[in-house]
Each structure stands twice: as C-alpha cells, then as structure tokens.
C-alpha cells in the first residue's frame, strides 16, 4: 500500500495552469469543492500538505457553510502559488477570511514566480471587496515587512523514515515504558475507517474535551470528516481496546507522504493502562510501514507544557508556528492571543456532557 491523499469530489475538469510559460503568473480565485483535478494539481508543489487539498474545504463547507476563496497561481500544470482561504460569516463574530479554519497550519505555497506577499495582497483585495474584518494566515515566515505575528504556537514533526528500531530508540524512556506496559496489559490496537469507529472516537472525544474544559464540535462535523476524509482513505482512526472496551482513539489525516495527528481522545478512567501511548506508537509504525515520511503533531499552545512534553517524547522536532492577522479596518497587522485557556475552561468542566455537546454544536459555526 502507498500513501493516499484522495479527498476531492471525484469529478474532473480542466484546471487553469496550462498556458504558455511567458509573462507574470495570473492569480485566480477558485473553489476546490466544485470538482475537478484540484488535488492532483496541488500535489505538484513540494510544500503542499493535507490542508491545501479539497477535503478540508468540503468539510468546512458541508459542516458550517463556509465559502472557499482559494487564490491560485499555476502554469504548465504546476502550482506556483496558493493561499487557501475560507470565508467565515457569523452574526456573532463577523465576516473574515481564514487560512484555514480549524487547521493547525496551512501556510501559503510560493515560488520565485509567485511570492507569499503577492498572494497575501490578493487576499486583502478579496477581503476588502467582501467586507471582511480581517484576513488570517496560519503558518508563514511573514509577508516581507517588519510586522510581528499576531500569536505564536509550537509545532512538532517526526521523521518517519528512520525505521522502527531508530524510532523506538528516539522515544523518551517514559514513553517506551508506557508502550511496554500497555502491551503487557493486553491492549489491542486497530485501524478503523468505519462510521462506527468515528462514533467510538466521538464518545471519547466529548469526555476528553470536557475534561480539558472545552466543548466538542458536533457529531455532524465529524460525519463530514468521515465522509470527505476517512471514508475516502485520506485518513484513519486508530483505536485501542481492552477486550471490547474502547480506551483511546486518535484521528490522522494524510496527503502525499505527509501525515497529521489531528484529534486524540481517551477514557480518563483507564489512563494508567497507557492506551494513548500504544495508540500513538502503533499509528507511527503503521504510517512508517506505509511509506509516509513525516508526521505533524499539530499545534501546541506556548503555555501548554504538558502537551508540548508529550509531543517531544516521541522524538519530534520542535519549531515556532506563527499566525498572522491583518485588520482591514486598521490597515495593519494586529496582535491577538491564544484563547485555549481561560475562565471558560472551569465552566465547561462543570457542565454535563449533553450540555457541552449542545453548546459546541451552537458555538463552533461562529468560530474558526
């Protein structure tokens, strides 16, 4: 089996990019959810990741009604520049362009012919015409000026090409002990691409989100994830059981040779069995054995030392991840803050699970 990245609607059409290689590369605004060979075209750029493809745009459109404005510069069947944007429109939080909602990192793709500055200027042009309050880009080295990022996180990536022995040797000793303990306890790992597997994940996910003082997204959102990603073999759910009892569930996406750890959940009553550690290790082995070269662990808040240590324990390399927000009313880059922690965490920890789910279903269409 080879890495898969299918997640498009499956319809075909001629995409731009076949014009002669002369003159400036025109920037076009396209909708990757309208069909066509989008994912094949995006894969021609060496920096392309899962979130540059069509699957996530389809999820956001179906779950929340967000509208895509993907800025593309292509020539000769190759992507030379790409900035994916979704318009989020809310009576509570306003209208804005985000690259991309609920994505940990989706930097602009650039080249000598199309720079990230050109792509961002096009985004501002669209934003002014659409009356967006701001444009936000998640992951970039800046846009050619002296501006500071609005907020910064950590990102962690793991080289999967080293082989099982080297990967295991690269783990922190507590992580190795946890994996051995989980195996001694007889825990069982399996890969799932079924809707039942997604339901199992969602049950654990809701418990985990409440434990962390956060509401879960609706099951309708995860049904869209299942339909556009998991069912199309652009991702999988890794489940760990003790007997028939599910103890942990992790969700991964992938495209090309790059994979992303997107969601993790567990039953807090059984944390001592180290099911989470076994799930991650078995998923790492599966990805490595199926030709993937890199695993992205998602973003971590700069104040989240526990999560940061967990990701580093797998031998991942840490780097800074910057988000950039340009306020179209002020005509300037503006600061922001990481809203993962605050007074709301105490509130959600105290709420019954059904209430947390209801709040999450009502709230997330307005967030990004």
Secondary structure, DSSP 8 states (H G I E B T S, - for coil): -------S-S-----S--S-S-S----EEE-GGG-SSHHHHHTTSTT--GGGSSHHHHHHHHHH--EE-EEEEEETTEEEEEE--EEEEETTTEEEEEETTT-S----B--SSS-HHHHHHHHHHHHHHHT-SEEEEES-S-SSSS---SEEEEEEEEE-TT-HHHHHHTS-HHHHHHHHHHHHTT-EEEEE-SHHHHHHHHHHHHHHHHHTT-----HHHHHHHIIIIITTTSEEEEEEEETTEEEEEEEEEEETTEEEEEEEEE-GGGGGGTHHHHHHHHHHHHHHHTT--EEEEEEEETT-HHHHHHHHTTT-EEEEEEEEEEETTTTEE------SSSHHHHHHHHS-HHHHHHHHHHHGGG--
